[in-house]
């Protein structure tokens, strides 16, 4: 017989994912400023440094790796749980897990030198954002069709996705139109910071949805008698 039931809520997982990434990126930047590796500015407005450069040197690099690699594990776990929650979505799950793996690759090789490592870092960034974005769209579609989330949360997620798409389009346009390399770099840096914030902010909205739905894992212990 079941002697004790305890339920573990799932909503803290996507919320923790968001917090880990935000703390990792911003704390690494502050440590890099203190170490004299990067200039000080408001990167969301000035674009003086990219997330990658902000976390590439010294203690900032160590801290970033320490926090972002577990963050990548949480990414994968959230997508596994999302597929079970929505009872399907093979493509969504594959995209989400590949995005998580790309984030782990990016964090692992950040700060290393060499053409191969540079390719892996670039691959990690592109696949993380690209596949992660597609996985988010797939989840919103399935959650909307199955009414698994309240409409206003779907709307909030959709606005975040639209903002990410607009930033991506603007970044491509700026790359084609900007003639000054420094201006192009600043704009790309600004876009990277905002895209990173919006990408993980989407998971915070998902956490709100899971909390409202009361999703959890039930642990059962059985009486040996």
Long-range contacts (C-beta under 8 A, 24 or more apart in sequence): 1-222, 1-223, 2-220, 2-221, 2-222, 2-223, 3-221, 3-222, 3-223, 4-220, 4-221, 5-218, 5-219, 5-220, 6-218, 6-219, 7-216, 7-217, 7-218, 7-219, 8-216, 8-217, 8-218, 8-219, 9-210, 9-211, 9-214, 9-215, 9-216, 10-81, 10-210, 10-215, 10-216, 10-217, 11-207, 11-208, 11-209, 11-210, 11-211, 11-215, 12-207, 13-74, 13-77, 13-78, 13-81, 13-207, 14-74, 14-78, 14-203, 14-204, 14-206, 14-207, 14-210, 15-203, 15-204, 15-207, 16-74, 17-71, 17-74, 17-75, 17-78, 17-200, 17-203, 18-200, 18-201, 18-203, 18-204, 18-207, 20-67, 20-68, 20-70, 20-71, 20-74, 21-67, 21-68, 21-71, 21-196, 21-200, 22-197, 22-200, 23-67, 24-55, 24-63, 24-64, 24-66, 24-67, 24-68, 24-71, 25-51, 25-54, 25-55, 25-64, 25-193, 25-196, 27-60, 27-63, 28-54, 28-55, 28-60, 28-61, 28-63, 28-64, 29-54, 29-55, 29-60, 30-60, 31-58, 31-59, 31-60, 31-63, 32-56, 32-57, 32-58, 32-60, 35-59, 35-60, 43-189, 43-190, 43-193, 44-190, 44-193, 44-194, 44-197, 45-190, 46-186, 46-190, 47-185, 47-186, 47-187, 47-188, 47-189, 47-190, 47-193, 48-186, 48-189, 49-189, 50-188, 50-189, 50-192, 50-193, 51-192, 51-193, 51-196, 52-110, 52-121, 52-125, 52-192, 55-110, 55-111, 56-110, 56-111, 57-111, 61-110, 61-111, 64-107, 64-110, 65-107, 65-108, 65-110, 65-111, 68-103, 68-104, 68-106, 68-107, 69-104, 69-107, 69-108, 71-103, 71-107, 72-100, 72-101, 72-103, 72-104, 72-107, 73-100, 73-104, 75-99, 75-100, 75-103, 75-132, 76-100, 76-101, 78-203, 78-206, 79-135, 81-215, 82-139, 82-206, 85-148, 85-210, 85-215, 86-139, 86-142, 86-143, 86-146, 86-148, 88-142, 89-138, 89-139, 89-142, 91-138, 92-135, 92-138, 92-139, 92-142, 93-135, 95-131, 95-132, 95-134, 95-135, 95-138, 96-131, 96-132, 96-135, 96-139, 98-127, 98-131, 99-127, 99-128, 99-129, 99-130, 99-131, 99-132, 99-135, 101-127, 102-126, 102-127, 102-128, 102-131, 103-128, 103-132, 129-195, 129-199, 132-199, 133-161, 133-164, 133-199, 136-161, 136-202, 137-161, 139-206, 143-209, 148-213, 149-209, 149-213, 150-209, 150-212, 153-205, 153-208, 153-209, 153-212, 156-205, 157-202, 157-205, 157-206, 160-198, 160-201, 160-202, 160-205, 161-202, 163-194, 163-198, 164-195, 164-198, 164-199, 167-191, 167-194, 167-195, 167-198, 168-195
